[in-house]
Amino acid sequence: MRADNADLRLTPLGIEIGCVSDERRARFENLAERLSIDCKTIFRNLFRSHRMRQRTYGFKLNKDGIRRSAFKLIVLPSN
């Protein structure tokens, strides 16, 4: 996430030193909240490998029955 996350890394510093407008601060806080919710969702929702295999669009998964989060799926290399 390093390539496009300058706003997430630097906006809090700009807010702290007072160089971010109220409008920009509100947009940033809204974005940060939505990202937080999305991250919790991809870590919290667990699926068995056979269910994920049905919806993986070419990802290779073991048939081991282990419950995995959506995060585990998105970090897999696509082959």
N, C-alpha and C positions, 0 to 999 in steps of 0.2 A: 504494500500500500504506500510505499515511499514516494513513488513518482508523482502522484497527483494530490498528495495530502498536505501541501504547504498551508492551505487555509486552516486545516485542522490543527496543525502544529503552531502556526504563527498568530492566528487571530486571538487566542487567549492572551498572548503577550501584548498584542496591540490594545486589547481591552484594558489590560493591567496598567499600561502606561498612558492610556487615555487618547489614543489616536484612531479609534474605531468609532464610527458614527452609531447612533442608537438604532438606526434602521439595519445597518450591517450586523450589529450585535444581535438583534432579534432574529435575523435570518440565520446567523451562525448557531445561535442557541437552539433554534428549531431543527436545523440540520443535525446537530450533535445529538439531540434527543431521538430523532428518527434513526440515526445510525446505531445508537445504543440499543434501541428496541430491536432493530434488525439483527444485531450481533447476538443478543440474548436468544432470539428466535432460532438462529441457525445452530447455536450450541445446545439449546434445550430440546429441540425436537429430534427424537431418536427413531431410527428405522432399522429393521432387520435387513440383512444383505439381499435376501431374495426379493424384497419389495423394492429396494434401491436398484437392483439389477434390471427390473422391469422399466425403470424410468431414467436410465443413466446416459442414454444417447452415446453409447460407445465406450464408456468407462469400463474397465475390467475390475470386477470385484470378486473376492473369494466367496464361496458358498459356505461360510462358516457359522452363520446364524448370529454373529455378533451384532449387537445394536450399535449403530454409528450415527453421529450427528450429520446434518447437512454440511457442516464445516468440513468434516472428514472427506466428504465427496468432492467439494470444490477445490480441495488442495491436492487431489489425485492428479497425476499426469494423464493427459488424454493420449491414447495410442490409436 
